[in-house]
Amino acid sequence: MSTTVETASAAARTAPAAVIVAIDGPSGTGKSSTSKAVAAQLGLSYLDTGAQYRAITWWMLNNGIDVEDATEVATAAAKPVIVSGTDPAAPTITVDGEDASGPIRTQEVTSRVSAVSAVPEVRTRITELQRTIASAAERGIVVEGRDIGTTVLPGADLKIFLTASPEARAARRSGELKGSDLAATKEALIKRDAADSGRKTSPLAKADDAVEVDTTELTLQQVIECVVTLVEEKRAAK
């Protein structure tokens, strides 16, 4: 019996400390790719909060909700059941039991998600969901979004804010969206930035205690290595 207890105690001492990592920033800075890779490398859970806002937007569009009518959106905000899988190797998202991982990435959803996300009732609903998921992550979690360090998880162990020039971000996003126009992509990103930064409820913003990482001149692997180092340093200090 004592040997078992000692073994368990030793394992507890050597197991890495659980950490909650908030990674914020605008589109095209490498948030998703970095967050998934860091979570996978360090054995953490992963949550793409943007996918949740896309999911509720997709549900609204599918159910005839006028997404430009904030009152109508607010009334419907509590209706869809959104479930996020947190495995970084295969993150999933379902809405009312239906796989929504593909449909939420359409241009229609992309063009409407800022309007839906700006409605306070939507943000309250999704923020509660995000906090529940983060608190249930026993080994720790990497949560990526736009207001994680400032609003959703202000007590996160580590906050990182990724930035990049509009040109670099547009080039990356155009690479993801095959055949897209670079100038149009850049214009859309700048417009999305303005909407996200200017909304009254939980705007896109860098937390005062966040570490800013400019990814303009960095490869994805370099960004991942930088963030992994920051997380490992935070773990060691806990």
C-alpha positions as CSV (number, residue, x, y, z in Angstrom):
1,M,0.0,0.0,0.0
2,S,2.7,2.5,1.0
3,T,4.6,1.8,-2.3
4,T,1.4,2.7,-4.3
5,V,1.0,5.9,-2.3
6,E,4.6,6.8,-2.7
7,T,4.4,6.2,-6.5
8,A,1.3,8.3,-6.8
9,S,2.9,11.1,-4.7
10,A,6.0,11.0,-6.9
11,A,3.9,11.2,-10.1
12,A,2.0,14.2,-8.6
13,R,5.3,15.9,-8.0
14,T,6.7,15.3,-11.4
15,A,3.5,16.0,-13.4
16,P,3.5,19.5,-15.0
17,A,1.4,22.1,-13.3
18,A,-2.0,22.7,-15.0
19,V,-2.0,26.1,-16.7
20,I,-4.7,28.1,-18.4
21,V,-3.2,29.9,-21.4
22,A,-5.2,32.7,-23.1
23,I,-4.1,33.5,-26.7
24,D,-5.8,36.6,-28.3
25,G,-5.3,38.5,-31.4
26,P,-6.9,39.4,-34.8
27,S,-7.5,37.1,-37.7
28,G,-4.4,35.9,-39.7
29,T,-1.9,36.2,-36.8
30,G,-1.5,32.4,-36.5
31,K,-3.7,32.0,-33.4
32,S,-5.4,28.7,-34.3
33,S,-2.4,26.9,-35.7
34,T,-0.2,28.1,-32.9
35,S,-2.8,27.3,-30.2
36,K,-3.5,23.8,-31.4
37,A,0.2,22.9,-31.8
38,V,1.2,24.2,-28.4
39,A,-1.7,22.4,-26.7
40,A,-0.8,19.2,-28.5
41,Q,2.9,19.5,-27.7
42,L,2.3,20.2,-24.0
43,G,-0.6,17.8,-23.4
44,L,-3.2,20.5,-22.8
45,S,-6.8,20.8,-23.9
46,Y,-7.6,23.3,-26.7
47,L,-10.6,25.6,-27.3
48,D,-11.3,27.7,-30.4
49,T,-13.7,30.3,-29.1
50,G,-14.2,31.9,-32.5
51,A,-15.7,28.6,-33.7
52,Q,-18.4,29.0,-31.0
53,Y,-19.3,32.4,-32.3
54,R,-19.3,31.1,-35.8
55,A,-21.5,28.2,-34.7
56,I,-24.2,30.4,-33.1
57,T,-24.1,32.6,-36.2
58,W,-24.6,29.6,-38.4
59,W,-27.5,28.4,-36.3
60,M,-29.1,31.9,-36.5
61,L,-28.8,31.9,-40.3
62,N,-30.2,28.4,-40.6
63,N,-33.1,29.2,-38.4
64,G,-34.3,32.4,-40.2
65,I,-33.0,34.8,-37.5
66,D,-32.3,38.3,-38.9
67,V,-28.7,38.6,-37.7
68,E,-28.8,42.4,-38.3
69,D,-31.6,42.7,-35.7
70,A,-29.9,42.7,-32.3
71,T,-33.2,42.2,-30.5
72,E,-34.0,39.1,-32.5
73,V,-30.5,37.7,-32.1
74,A,-30.6,38.3,-28.3
75,T,-34.0,36.5,-28.0
76,A,-32.6,33.4,-29.8
77,A,-29.2,33.4,-28.2
78,A,-30.0,30.7,-25.6
79,K,-31.7,28.2,-28.0
80,P,-28.9,26.3,-29.8
81,V,-26.9,23.6,-27.9
82,I,-23.2,24.1,-28.7
83,V,-20.7,21.5,-27.7
84,S,-16.9,22.0,-28.3
85,G,-14.5,19.1,-28.3
86,T,-11.1,20.1,-26.8
87,D,-8.7,17.6,-28.3
88,P,-6.1,19.7,-30.1
89,A,-5.4,16.9,-32.6
90,A,-9.1,16.8,-33.6
91,P,-11.1,19.7,-32.3
92,T,-14.9,19.3,-32.9
93,I,-17.9,21.5,-32.7
94,T,-21.6,20.5,-32.9
95,V,-24.8,22.5,-32.8
96,D,-27.9,20.6,-31.7
97,G,-26.0,17.4,-32.2
98,E,-25.0,18.2,-35.8
99,D,-21.3,18.5,-36.9
100,A,-20.8,22.2,-37.7
101,S,-17.0,22.2,-38.2
102,G,-17.4,22.6,-42.0
103,P,-20.5,24.8,-42.4
104,I,-19.2,27.5,-39.9
105,R,-16.3,28.3,-42.2
106,T,-18.4,29.5,-45.1
107,Q,-18.1,33.1,-46.3
108,E,-21.7,33.8,-45.3
109,V,-20.9,33.0,-41.7
110,T,-17.6,34.9,-41.8
111,S,-19.3,38.0,-43.1
112,R,-22.0,37.9,-40.4
113,V,-20.2,36.7,-37.3
114,S,-19.1,40.1,-36.1
115,A,-22.7,41.4,-36.0
116,V,-23.9,38.4,-34.0
117,S,-20.8,38.4,-31.7
118,A,-21.5,42.1,-30.8
119,V,-24.8,41.3,-29.2
120,P,-24.3,41.3,-25.4
121,E,-26.7,38.3,-24.8
122,V,-24.7,36.2,-27.3
123,R,-21.4,37.1,-25.6
124,T,-22.8,36.3,-22.1
125,R,-24.0,32.9,-23.3
126,I,-20.8,32.0,-25.0
127,T,-18.5,33.4,-22.3
128,E,-20.3,31.2,-19.7
129,L,-19.7,28.2,-21.9
130,Q,-16.1,29.0,-22.4
131,R,-15.5,29.4,-18.7
132,T,-17.1,26.1,-17.9
133,I,-14.9,24.3,-20.4
134,A,-11.8,26.0,-19.1
135,S,-12.5,25.1,-15.5
136,A,-13.1,21.5,-16.4
137,A,-9.7,21.1,-18.1
138,E,-7.8,19.1,-15.5
139,R,-4.4,19.3,-17.2
140,G,-4.8,22.9,-18.3
141,I,-6.0,24.4,-21.6
142,V,-5.1,26.8,-24.4
143,V,-8.0,29.1,-25.2
144,E,-7.8,31.2,-28.3
145,G,-10.0,34.2,-29.2
146,R,-10.3,37.9,-29.1
147,D,-11.3,38.7,-25.5
148,I,-10.0,35.8,-23.5
149,G,-7.3,37.6,-21.5
150,T,-9.4,40.7,-20.9
151,T,-12.9,39.3,-20.4
152,V,-13.4,35.5,-20.5
153,L,-10.4,34.4,-18.4
154,P,-8.8,37.5,-16.8
155,G,-7.2,35.3,-14.2
156,A,-5.4,33.1,-16.8
157,D,-2.0,31.9,-15.8
158,L,-0.5,33.2,-19.1
159,K,-1.8,35.7,-21.6
160,I,-0.4,36.1,-25.1
161,F,-1.5,38.6,-27.7
162,L,-0.4,37.8,-31.3
163,T,-0.1,40.5,-33.8
164,A,1.1,40.8,-37.4
165,S,1.0,43.4,-40.2
166,P,-2.2,43.6,-42.3
167,E,-0.2,42.5,-45.3
168,A,1.2,39.4,-43.6
169,R,-2.2,38.5,-42.2
170,A,-3.9,38.9,-45.6
171,A,-1.3,36.8,-47.3
172,R,-1.8,34.0,-44.8
173,R,-5.5,34.1,-45.0
174,S,-5.4,34.2,-48.8
175,G,-3.3,31.1,-48.6
176,E,-5.9,29.4,-46.5
177,L,-8.7,30.5,-48.8
178,K,-7.5,29.2,-52.2
179,G,-8.2,31.6,-55.0
180,S,-9.1,34.6,-52.8
181,D,-8.1,38.1,-53.8
182,L,-5.3,39.5,-51.6
183,A,-6.5,43.1,-51.6
184,A,-10.1,42.1,-50.9
185,T,-8.9,39.8,-48.1
186,K,-6.8,42.6,-46.5
187,E,-9.8,45.0,-46.7
188,A,-12.1,42.3,-45.1
189,L,-9.5,41.8,-42.3
190,I,-9.2,45.5,-41.5
191,K,-13.0,45.8,-41.5
192,R,-13.3,42.9,-39.1
193,D,-10.6,44.4,-36.9
194,A,-12.6,47.6,-36.7
195,A,-15.8,45.8,-35.9
196,D,-14.2,43.6,-33.2
197,S,-12.2,46.4,-31.6
198,G,-15.0,48.9,-31.7
199,R,-17.8,46.9,-30.2
200,K,-19.1,48.0,-26.8
201,T,-19.2,44.5,-25.3
202,S,-15.8,42.7,-24.8
203,P,-13.9,44.3,-27.7
204,L,-10.7,42.8,-29.2
205,A,-8.0,44.2,-27.0
206,K,-4.6,43.3,-25.5
207,A,-4.7,42.6,-21.7
208,D,-2.4,44.9,-19.7
209,D,-0.4,41.8,-18.5
210,A,-0.3,40.0,-21.9
211,V,2.9,39.1,-23.7
212,E,2.8,40.6,-27.2
213,V,4.3,38.4,-30.0
214,D,4.6,40.0,-33.4
215,T,4.4,37.1,-35.9
216,T,5.0,39.2,-39.1
217,E,8.5,38.0,-39.7
218,L,8.3,34.7,-37.9
219,T,7.5,31.2,-39.3
220,L,4.7,29.3,-37.7
221,Q,7.3,27.0,-36.1
222,Q,9.1,29.9,-34.6
223,V,5.8,31.2,-33.1
224,I,5.0,27.8,-31.7
225,E,8.5,27.5,-30.1
226,C,8.2,31.0,-28.6
227,V,4.8,30.2,-27.0
228,V,5.8,26.8,-25.8
229,T,8.8,28.4,-24.0
230,L,6.5,31.0,-22.3
231,V,4.1,28.2,-21.2
232,E,7.0,26.0,-19.8
233,E,8.4,29.0,-17.9
234,K,5.0,29.7,-16.4
235,R,4.6,26.0,-15.5
236,A,8.0,25.9,-13.8
237,A,7.1,29.0,-11.7
238,K,3.8,27.5,-10.4
